[in-house]
Amino acid sequence: MVITRIGPMSVAKITGTLYAVMGLIMGAFFSLIALAGGFASADSPAGLSSLLGVGAIVIFPILYGCIGFVVTLIAVWLYNVLAGLVGGIEMDVQ
């Protein structure tokens, strides 16, 4: 079996969703670290750190998801172009 073409949108949707989930996890970690740093610091108010933490939970999934979608869309398009020129990936399936 030779894979000569991959559907760019289907792969990009899956990868974008996967990256959004990873961004949510990373945003949660960043939020916890920012909150702990805000409580440990006497100079900055804890409200500012919690605001940055909540922002991370919202922004990271959106940013990671969009970047993952676009980069995967470009990579799959490039794979399809190159597979048309030099052939696809050979696979043995049982």
Summary of the structure (lengths in Angstrom):
residues: 94
radius of gyration: 20.2
end to end distance: 10.4
largest distance: 64.0
contacts: 258
relative contact order: 0.24
helix: 79%
strand: 4%
